[in-house]
Structures are given as structure tokens and as C-alpha cells.
């Protein structure tokens, strides 16, 4: 039976209904249930949610009361614009963890994304910072960036939502911030932070440390090295990762939360007969091999390919013109929930094709919404 698999009512029953109860024609949990099913099944906006509800009303009635039928798209938008985003996300993540049995998250990539189509309003485009479990393809949380601020202030708020115990968190150079490093360590996780010119003193110390190590040809220096070489898509790339353990002369004051490793990534890329070189630096709080650091840094960009790209190309997020700031944030939460559910389904179809199948076939939609253990037994 769908309600037992969905588990919706158990995880959302404490969510406060922002409407005046005596004026509500549509129960809040039913509005949310329709929206979740619709976004999984290829609805990209509130009009699409209403259309799904109308076309699948008979199926929805097998587990929802629908005393007054399907709400209009305006009603969906008003309800989601009134819901508290933090409380709503807490319910979404609670339910997602239950249906996904998401255990043992080892690598969390954190990065920001802008929904550019929402930029016509007075507050500008919706800007969210996301946390993504790269190995499980699971969305772990989001925080909206204040209109007059930037991602740097949003990341600490996001970290407070995450269960980081034992996980490795990777962030790009913008988030190479002392507060961020300490927040991750306080949460029981380890950090890998890219270092660029926004931290000139730290970068200079790291560069000097590597110069000294290379002048000694790494003799007597505690460190490790790992190389990769790849050819494809008309280009040839070679990467060399070098890490130094417990480096001297770096972060003498201990301001960077258990800084135990500094690293260097040298990249040589040849395309169309031209060769270019790049050098990147990073710091880490976990003592592990250069190979593991290289894999973590490469794995970080799964948040771009597996989350951000899918949201724009498959869910049309960048083109969304949702103007209600809160409604847009809550709709973004629904998209991320749907993407996580779609990715965990074992079908070899693309995410886009899974959404179409869910729209055409309610049995397949029910599989998407099923807990992982039941899905594996089916």
C-alpha cells in the first residue's frame, strides 16, 4: 500500500500548517504528497504539479482523501510560499533518510547553485548552498543565501544541519575559511579545502613549504605522491598530487582546525595541439594518502555533474521563473528529494527517462517512492 511505503504522514505530521485551519479546503499533508509525487513524475513547476494531480486523481485517491479534489497551481504556490523552509526541509530529509536507508556517508561535497530564472524579483535569483553525498548520490541539505550576503555566511548554517561524524567534507576555494574548518571538525568530520588567492598568507606558506621539500628532492620529508593520466574527448590530462604531512612553517598559530596535511595538484592538459599547466593547493585535517586526496578532489565535482547539471537540464531549475522566494526554495527542496530518489532506483534508464516512466506508469512511480529494502526485494 502506497502510504506505508511513502511514510509521508509519519515524517511530516509535526510540520506546522501556516494557514488558518478553518479556511483550509485541502489538507496540508495531501498537498505535500501530491507535490512530491508530481515532481518525481516530471512536473517542473506548480502548473505541472496541478496537471499531474488532475491526470492521476484516481490513483491518488487510493491513499489520499482528496475531499475537495486537486488544488489549483495558485493554491500549491501559496501553500509552499507560506511553509517554513527550514522545517519543511527537516521533514524532507527525515523521510529521504528513511526511504533510502542512507548509512555510512563518507564523502560530502558542498557547493552553491543559483536558479537564474528566478532573478526578476526584488531579491534577485535564488541562491542555495547544497550538501551532496557523492557516493550515494544523495542530497543531504540546503541553505538559501541571504540576498545581501554570499555563500560564505550560508555554509556554517548548512554544516549545522549535517551529520558529519566520520565524513570527509570537500569545499572549493571560496569556502577556505577558518570558521568553516572549525565547524566541520566540531561536527566530527574532516575537511579538504582548496587554497587560492583569497587566503594569500596561507597559500604563500604552503608554496614555501613545497619549495623546501622539492629542493631536498623530498628526502627526509614525510609525504606521498600520486599520478593519474587520462585521454578522452579530444584531450590528454596528467595530474600529479603531492601531499606533505604535519608540515612545518604552515599555520604556526593553529588557526586552521587540525591542519595536518598540505597538498599540491599539478595538472598538465593538452587539447588541439596546445598544452597548458595549472597548479592548485589544498589543506586537509585527515592524514591519508595522496591517492585518497586526489580521489576526494576529483569526486567533489560530482556535485556539479550529478546534482547541479541534473537540476538544470532534467528538472529545468535554471529556467524556472518562480518569483515567490520561499515557494522557490521549497520547490528546490522537492527537486533535490526527487533527484535523490530517482538516482537510487536501480534502473539503467537516465534520470530524465525515469521521470517519464514515473509519469506514465504509477507502478514505476511507486517503486521510486519505496524504501530501499523493499525495492531490493522486488
C-alpha positions as CSV (number, residue, x, y, z in Angstrom):
1,X,0.0,0.0,0.0
2,X,1.4,3.4,-1.0
3,X,1.1,5.2,2.3
4,X,3.2,2.6,4.2
5,X,5.9,2.9,1.6
6,X,5.7,6.7,1.3
7,X,5.9,7.1,5.1
8,X,4.9,10.7,4.5
9,X,2.5,11.2,7.4
10,X,4.9,10.0,10.0
11,X,7.7,12.3,8.9
12,X,5.6,15.4,8.2
13,X,3.0,15.2,11.0
14,X,4.8,17.8,13.1
15,X,5.0,20.3,10.3
16,X,3.0,23.4,11.2
17,X,0.3,24.4,8.8
18,X,0.7,28.1,8.2
19,X,-2.9,28.6,7.1
20,X,-6.0,29.3,9.1
21,X,-7.3,25.8,9.7
22,X,-11.0,26.7,9.3
23,X,-10.3,28.1,5.8
24,X,-8.4,25.1,4.5
25,X,-10.1,23.2,1.7
26,X,-7.0,21.0,1.1
27,X,-5.2,19.1,3.9
28,X,-1.5,20.1,4.2
29,X,-0.1,16.6,4.0
30,X,-2.2,15.8,0.9
31,X,-0.9,19.0,-0.8
32,X,2.7,17.9,0.0
33,X,2.1,14.3,-1.1
34,X,0.7,15.4,-4.5
35,X,3.7,17.7,-5.0
36,X,6.3,15.1,-4.1
37,X,4.7,12.5,-6.5
38,X,4.3,15.1,-9.2
39,X,7.9,16.4,-9.1
40,X,9.2,12.9,-9.3
41,X,6.9,12.3,-12.3
42,X,8.2,15.1,-14.5
43,X,6.4,18.2,-13.1
44,X,8.8,21.1,-13.1
45,X,6.5,23.9,-11.8
46,X,3.3,24.4,-9.9
47,X,1.2,24.2,-13.2
48,X,2.8,20.8,-13.8
49,X,2.0,19.7,-10.2
50,X,-1.7,20.6,-10.8
51,X,-1.7,18.8,-14.1
52,X,-0.2,15.6,-12.6
53,X,-2.8,15.8,-9.8
54,X,-5.7,16.1,-12.2
55,X,-4.5,13.3,-14.5
56,X,-3.6,10.9,-11.7
57,X,-6.5,11.7,-9.4
58,X,-7.9,8.2,-9.4
59,X,-4.5,6.8,-8.3
60,X,-4.0,9.5,-5.7
61,X,-7.4,8.6,-4.2
62,X,-6.1,5.2,-3.4
63,X,-4.2,6.7,-0.5
64,X,-5.4,10.3,-0.1
65,X,-8.8,11.5,0.8
66,X,-8.9,14.5,-1.6
67,X,-12.2,15.8,-0.1
68,X,-12.2,18.8,-2.5
69,X,-10.3,17.3,-5.4
70,X,-6.9,18.7,-6.6
71,X,-5.8,22.2,-5.6
72,X,-5.1,24.7,-8.3
73,X,-1.5,25.7,-9.2
74,X,-2.0,29.0,-7.4
75,X,-3.0,27.1,-4.2
76,X,0.1,24.9,-4.4
77,X,2.2,28.0,-4.8
78,X,0.6,29.9,-1.9
79,X,0.9,26.9,0.4
80,X,4.5,26.3,-0.3
81,X,5.3,30.0,-0.1
82,X,3.9,30.0,3.4
83,X,5.7,26.9,4.6
84,X,8.8,27.5,6.8
85,X,11.7,26.3,4.5
86,X,13.8,25.0,7.4
87,X,11.1,23.0,9.0
88,X,10.0,21.7,5.6
89,X,13.5,20.6,4.7
90,X,13.9,18.9,8.0
91,X,10.8,16.7,7.2
92,X,12.0,16.1,3.6
93,X,15.4,14.9,4.8
94,X,13.9,12.8,7.6
95,X,11.7,11.0,5.0
96,X,14.5,10.7,2.5
97,X,16.9,9.1,5.0
98,X,14.1,6.6,5.9
99,X,13.3,5.5,2.4
100,X,17.0,5.5,1.3
101,X,18.5,3.8,4.4
102,X,21.4,6.3,3.8
103,X,24.1,5.0,6.1
104,X,27.9,5.4,6.0
105,X,28.2,8.6,4.1
106,X,31.9,9.0,3.7
107,X,32.3,12.0,1.3
108,X,30.2,15.2,1.4
109,X,30.7,17.8,-1.3
110,X,29.4,21.3,-0.5
111,X,28.9,23.9,-3.2
112,X,26.5,26.7,-4.2
113,X,24.0,26.9,-7.1
114,X,22.0,29.8,-8.5
115,X,18.5,29.5,-10.1
116,X,19.0,32.3,-12.6
117,X,15.4,32.2,-13.9
118,X,14.1,33.4,-10.6
119,X,16.1,36.7,-10.8
120,X,13.4,39.0,-11.8
121,X,12.2,39.6,-8.3
122,X,13.4,42.4,-6.0
123,X,15.6,39.9,-4.0
124,X,17.4,38.7,-7.1
125,X,17.9,35.0,-8.1
126,X,17.5,32.2,-5.5
127,X,21.0,31.1,-4.4
128,X,21.3,27.8,-2.5
129,X,24.3,26.1,-0.9
130,X,23.9,22.3,-1.2
131,X,25.5,19.3,0.5
132,X,25.7,16.1,-1.6
133,X,26.8,12.6,-0.6
134,X,28.9,11.8,-3.7
135,X,29.0,8.0,-3.4
136,X,25.3,7.6,-2.6
137,X,24.1,10.4,-4.9
138,X,22.0,11.7,-2.0
139,X,21.1,15.3,-1.2
140,X,21.8,16.0,2.4
141,X,20.6,19.5,2.9
142,X,20.4,23.1,1.5
143,X,20.5,26.6,2.9
144,X,19.5,29.8,1.0
145,X,22.0,32.6,0.7
146,X,20.7,35.9,2.1
147,X,20.0,38.4,-0.6
148,X,22.6,40.8,0.8
149,X,25.2,38.2,1.7
150,X,27.1,35.4,0.0
151,X,27.8,31.6,0.2
152,X,30.5,32.1,2.9
153,X,27.9,33.0,5.5
154,X,25.5,30.3,4.4
155,X,27.9,27.3,4.7
156,X,28.2,27.4,8.6
157,X,24.4,27.2,8.8
158,X,24.3,24.3,6.4
159,X,27.0,22.5,8.4
160,X,24.8,22.7,11.5
161,X,22.2,20.6,9.6
162,X,24.6,17.8,8.6
163,X,25.6,14.6,10.4
164,X,29.3,14.7,9.5
165,X,30.7,12.2,12.0
166,X,33.4,10.3,10.2
167,X,32.8,12.0,6.8
168,X,35.2,13.9,4.6
169,X,33.8,17.3,3.5
170,X,35.3,19.0,0.4
171,X,34.8,22.7,-0.5
172,X,36.2,25.0,-3.1
173,X,38.4,28.0,-2.5
174,X,35.6,30.4,-1.7
175,X,35.0,28.3,1.4
176,X,38.5,28.1,2.6
177,X,37.6,29.9,5.8
178,X,38.7,29.3,9.4
179,X,35.2,29.2,10.8
180,X,34.2,26.6,8.2
181,X,37.2,24.4,9.0
182,X,36.4,24.5,12.7
183,X,32.6,23.8,12.2
184,X,33.5,20.7,10.2
185,X,35.8,19.4,12.9
186,X,33.4,20.2,15.7
187,X,30.8,18.1,13.8
188,X,33.1,15.1,13.8
189,X,34.1,15.4,10.2
190,X,37.3,16.1,8.3
191,X,37.9,18.9,5.8
192,X,39.6,19.3,2.4
193,X,39.8,22.9,1.4
194,X,41.1,24.3,-1.8
195,X,43.5,27.2,-1.2
196,X,43.7,30.1,-3.7
197,X,44.5,33.8,-3.6
198,X,41.6,34.6,-1.2
199,X,43.9,33.2,1.5
200,X,47.2,34.8,0.4
201,X,49.2,34.2,3.6
202,X,48.2,30.6,3.9
203,X,48.9,30.0,0.2
204,X,52.4,31.6,0.5
205,X,53.2,29.4,3.5
206,X,52.2,26.3,1.5
207,X,54.1,27.2,-1.6
208,X,57.3,27.9,0.5
209,X,56.9,24.6,2.2
210,X,56.8,22.7,-1.1
211,X,59.7,24.7,-2.4
212,X,61.8,23.5,0.5
213,X,60.6,19.9,0.1
214,X,61.4,19.8,-3.6
215,X,64.8,21.4,-3.1
216,X,65.5,18.3,-0.9
217,X,64.0,16.1,-3.6
218,X,61.5,15.0,-0.9
219,X,64.3,13.3,1.1
220,X,63.6,13.2,4.8
221,X,60.2,14.8,4.1
222,X,57.1,13.0,5.3
223,X,54.8,13.0,2.3
224,X,53.3,11.0,-0.6
225,X,52.8,11.3,-4.3
226,X,50.2,10.0,-6.8
227,X,49.8,10.5,-10.6
228,X,46.9,10.0,-13.0
229,X,46.8,10.1,-16.8
230,X,43.7,10.2,-18.9
231,X,42.9,10.6,-22.5
232,X,39.4,11.3,-23.9
233,X,37.1,13.9,-25.5
234,X,40.0,15.2,-27.6
235,X,42.3,16.0,-24.7
236,X,45.0,14.4,-22.7
237,X,45.4,15.2,-19.0
238,X,48.1,14.4,-16.5
239,X,47.6,15.1,-12.8
240,X,50.2,14.9,-10.0
241,X,49.1,15.0,-6.4
242,X,51.7,15.6,-3.7
243,X,50.9,15.8,0.0
244,X,53.1,16.7,2.9
245,X,52.2,15.5,6.4
246,X,52.5,17.7,9.6
247,X,54.2,20.5,7.6
248,X,56.4,22.9,9.5
249,X,56.1,26.6,8.8
250,X,52.4,26.4,7.9
251,X,49.7,27.6,10.3
252,X,52.0,28.0,13.3
253,X,49.2,29.6,15.3
254,X,46.9,26.6,14.8
255,X,44.1,28.7,13.4
256,X,43.1,26.2,10.7
257,X,41.4,23.4,12.8
258,X,43.7,20.4,12.9
259,X,45.6,21.2,9.7
260,X,47.6,18.0,9.3
261,X,48.2,17.9,5.6
262,X,49.0,20.3,2.8
263,X,48.7,19.3,-0.8
264,X,49.6,20.4,-4.3
265,X,47.9,19.3,-7.5
266,X,49.8,19.9,-10.8
267,X,47.7,19.5,-13.9
268,X,49.0,19.3,-17.5
269,X,46.4,19.4,-20.2
270,X,46.9,19.0,-23.9
271,X,44.0,19.8,-26.4
272,X,44.1,20.7,-30.1
273,X,47.8,20.6,-30.0
274,X,48.2,23.1,-27.2
275,X,49.4,22.3,-23.7
276,X,48.5,24.2,-20.6
277,X,49.6,23.9,-17.0
278,X,47.8,24.6,-13.7
279,X,48.9,24.4,-10.0
280,X,46.4,24.1,-7.2
281,X,46.9,23.8,-3.4
282,X,44.8,22.4,-0.7
283,X,44.8,21.7,3.1
284,X,43.3,18.7,5.0
285,X,42.7,17.6,8.5
286,X,42.9,13.8,7.8
287,X,46.2,12.0,7.3
288,X,45.7,9.9,4.2
289,X,47.5,9.0,1.0
290,X,47.9,11.3,-2.0
291,X,45.7,9.0,-3.9
292,X,42.8,9.3,-1.4
293,X,43.2,13.1,-1.6
294,X,43.2,13.0,-5.4
295,X,40.1,10.9,-5.4
296,X,38.3,13.2,-3.0
297,X,39.2,16.3,-5.0
298,X,38.0,14.7,-8.3
299,X,34.9,13.3,-6.5
300,X,34.0,16.8,-5.3
301,X,32.8,17.7,-8.8
302,X,30.2,15.0,-8.8
303,X,28.0,17.7,-7.1
304,X,28.2,19.6,-10.4
305,X,27.6,16.7,-12.7
306,X,25.2,14.6,-10.5
307,X,23.3,17.4,-8.8
308,X,23.6,20.8,-10.4
309,X,23.7,19.7,-14.0
310,X,20.7,17.3,-13.5
311,X,18.7,20.1,-11.8
312,X,19.2,22.4,-14.7
313,X,18.9,20.0,-17.6
314,X,16.5,17.4,-16.3
315,X,14.4,19.5,-13.9
316,X,14.7,22.9,-15.7
317,X,15.7,24.6,-12.4
318,X,17.8,27.3,-14.1
319,X,14.9,28.2,-16.4
320,X,12.3,28.3,-13.6
321,X,10.7,31.7,-13.2
322,X,9.2,31.1,-9.7
323,X,9.1,34.5,-8.1
324,X,7.9,33.6,-4.6
325,X,11.2,33.4,-2.7
326,X,10.0,30.8,-0.1
327,X,8.0,28.8,-2.7
328,X,11.0,28.7,-4.9
329,X,13.2,27.4,-2.0
330,X,10.7,24.7,-1.1
331,X,10.2,23.7,-4.7
332,X,14.0,23.4,-4.9
333,X,13.9,21.1,-1.9
334,X,11.3,18.9,-3.7
335,X,13.5,18.7,-6.8
336,X,16.5,17.6,-4.8
337,X,14.4,15.0,-2.9
338,X,13.1,13.7,-6.3
339,X,16.6,13.5,-7.8
340,X,17.9,11.5,-4.9
341,X,15.0,9.1,-5.1
342,X,15.4,8.7,-8.9
343,X,19.1,8.1,-8.6
344,X,18.8,5.4,-6.0
345,X,16.4,3.3,-8.3
346,X,18.4,0.5,-9.9
347,X,17.0,1.0,-13.4
348,X,19.7,1.7,-16.1
349,X,17.5,4.5,-17.6
350,X,18.7,8.1,-17.4
351,X,17.1,10.3,-14.7
352,X,15.0,12.0,-17.4
353,X,13.7,8.7,-18.7
354,X,12.9,7.6,-15.2
355,X,10.8,10.7,-14.6
356,X,8.9,10.0,-17.8
357,X,8.3,6.4,-16.8
358,X,7.1,7.6,-13.4
359,X,4.7,10.0,-15.2
360,X,3.3,7.2,-17.5
361,X,3.3,4.3,-15.1
362,X,2.2,4.6,-11.5
363,X,3.6,1.2,-10.6
364,X,7.1,2.6,-11.5
365,X,6.4,5.7,-9.5
366,X,5.6,3.6,-6.5
367,X,8.9,1.8,-6.9
368,X,10.7,5.2,-6.9
369,X,8.9,6.1,-3.6
370,X,9.6,2.7,-2.0
371,X,12.1,2.2,0.9
372,X,15.4,0.7,-0.3
373,X,15.0,-2.7,1.4
374,X,11.6,-3.2,-0.3
375,X,13.0,-2.0,-3.6
376,X,15.8,-4.6,-3.5
377,X,13.4,-7.4,-2.7
378,X,11.1,-6.6,-5.6
